[in-house]
Amino acid sequence: MDFFVYKQYEHVKVDPDGRKVLSVNINPEKACIFNCKICNAGQTKYQGEWHDFGDPSESLKGLAKRIEEEKPDIVEVTGGKGDPLTNPILQGILDCAHGHGVAARLITNCYLLGIDGHVELATQFEEVVAGFCFTDEATFNEIHRPVPELEFSAAKQTESMIRFSHQYNGKFTLRALLVKGYNDSDEQVAELKKVIDQIKYTTLWVGTWPKYQVSEERVEEISKILHA
């Protein structure tokens, strides 16, 4: 069964550069390390570091056909439902894209980027776009609702982001996502900046979360602070 869906994920923000993008959602059901109460994709069905959706052969054949027919400049890989870094099919997707001479872009959250087993996959992408929101443990746990036994934390996410960024040689777009009432105060923005200043990124994009929108004026104000 081919379970890939070819549709641009509407909330992904990257710099437009004129390249032809083939965007593929690789998770037929929601799989993620988090079960965020603010997520636009709903509740997580498979929560953990990995979830295998079964035989990928038909899906990879379909991807190869799309690449051959559409001749994109880059293949953009998203979860669509959750985080693609939890899906072990990623290596096959990379091999397919690179075998056709096409670059690949990964859309993910920042947590798994520096974690063994995931960093090896992420570093093979020519581009990575990754977002994060929270630096304090209480908010991290309230919003992301990680599985307790996996011992995920804001501190580990920060460490993972920083470690990945300093060993990655591709284009790294960091998305700082503002959530009204949770990380948009002056004090919280100052903490975000402390983390961002330690990350080696190519581009920093500052935006807001659809369900908890910060005003355009405040986003612009915070963006100036985080870019300074």
N, C-alpha and C positions, 0 to 999 in steps of 0.2 A: 504494500500500500504506500502511495506517495502522500505523506502527511505535511509536506511543506506548503506554505501559503505565501504567495508573492504579492505583498502589499506594503506600502510605506507606512511605518508606524507613526501616526500623526504627531506624537509629542516629542519625537527625536529632533533635536536642533543641531545642525552642523553648518559650517560655512559653505554656501553655494559656490561652486567653482567651475560649473559648466560640464563636468564629467557625467557620463551616462551611468546611472546606478541601478543595479539589479538588487532589490531588497527582498530578503527571504526571512520569513518567520518560521522557526524550526521546531517550536513546541506546540503540538496539537492540543495539549491541555496545560494548565498552569503549573509550572515547576519552578521553584525559586528557593533560595535559602531563607527568605523572609515571607511573612504573611501580613503585609502592611495594611493598616486600617485606612490608609489614604490612597491605595493603589487603584488606578483606573481599570485594571484588568480583573478586579474582583478577588475572591478568596483563592489562596494557594491550595491546590489539590495534593501536590507532591512536594513536601517541604524538606529540604536537606541539601547536601553538597552535590549530589548526583541523582539523575533519574534517566533511565534508559527506556525509550518509547518503543523499542523493538527493532526488527530488521530494517535498516536504512537503505537497502539496495535500490528499491524503486524510487525513493526520494532523491537519492544521489544521481540516478539515471535521469530523472526529471530535471534536476539542476544542471547537469551537463548539457541537456538538450536546450534549456533556456539560454545558457551561456553561448552555445553555438549559434542559436537563432538570433538572439538580441545583441550579441557582441558588446557587452557592457565594458566600461572602463574599470569598474570596481563592483565586487559583490559585497553587499552590506548584510551582515548576519545579526538578526535580532531574535529574542525569544518570542516576541509577539505576546505570548502568555508566559510571563516570568523572565528568568535570566538565562540566556543561551549558554553561559559558562557551566551550568549544571548538566548540560546535555553532552554525553560522550561522543556524539556524532560529529562534533566540531572538527576533529582531525580529518575526517573524511571530506568535509566541506572545504577545508583549506586545501587538501590535496587536489580536489576537483577544480577549484578556482585556479590554483597555481599551475596545475597541469595544462590549463587552457591559456596560460600566460596572463591571467587576470589577478589584480590585487584584491585584497579582502579587508573589510572594515568590521570590527566587532562593536556592538552596542551592548553595554552591560552596566551593572552598578559596580561600585568600587571594591566591594568586600572581598571577593575571591581572587582579585588580580594578583596578589602577592603570595597566595597559598599554594603549597606544593600540589602538583597535579593539574592545577588550573593555570598557574603562571607559565608553564611550559607551552600551553596552548595559546594563551593571550599574546605572548611575545612573538608568535609566528605571523600575526596579523600586521599588515602594513600600517593600519590605522586602528586606534582604539578610542571610542567615545564612552566615557564613564561618568556617572553622576553620584553625588552623595549629598546628604542634607545635615546630619546631626553629629555633634562632637561630644555631647554629654550623655552619660549612660542612662539616666532616667528617661529622657526623651527618645533615645535610640530604642530602648526596650518598649516604651509605650506605643510608638508608631510602627516599628518594624516587627515586633512580636516574634523574635527568634525562638527556635526550639531550645529550651533550657539545657538539655543534655549535650548540645553541641558547643555550648559555652561561647557563643558569638558575643562580641562587645564592640562599643564605639572605639575603644582603645585599639583593639585588634584590627578594626577596619582602617583606622588612621595609619597604623604600622604597615598594613598590607598595601595601601595606596602609595605611600612614600617609597616603600621598597621596590614596588613595580616600576614606578616612574623613573627611578634612577638606574634601572637596568634595561629599560626599554629604549630601543633605537628608532622606533617609528614615530608617526604623528599621533600625539596624545592630546585629545580634547577633553578637558575636565569641565563637567557641568556642575555648578553649584546651584542647587535647587532650593528656593526659599519657600517655606511653609508658614502661612500667616498664623501668628500666635505661638509658634514653636521655635523658629530660628531667625526671626527678623528684628529682634530688639538690638540696641546698640551693643549690649554686652555679648549677646549670642553671635553677632556679626564679628566682633573682635576675636572670639574664639575660632570662628570659621577661618578668619584671616591667618591666625597662627598656624593652622593646619595647611592651608593653601600655600603659604610662604615656604613650606618645606617640600612641596611637590614640584617635580620637574615636568612641566606641561608645555605643549606647543601653543595651545589656545585655551583660554578660560572663558566659558560662557556662563553668564549669570541669568537665571530665569526663575519662574515661580511654578508652583504645583497647581494643576487645574482645579482641584477640589478645595484648596485653601489658598486662594490667590492673594498675593501681595500686590499693592497698587503699582502701576507702571512707574510713578514718580519715586516710590520707595525702592523698587528694583533698580532703577537707574542710579539712585543715591548709593545703594549698597554696592552695586557694580563698581562704581568709582573707588570706593573704599577697598574692595577686594583686589582691584587691579593696581592699586598704588604701591 
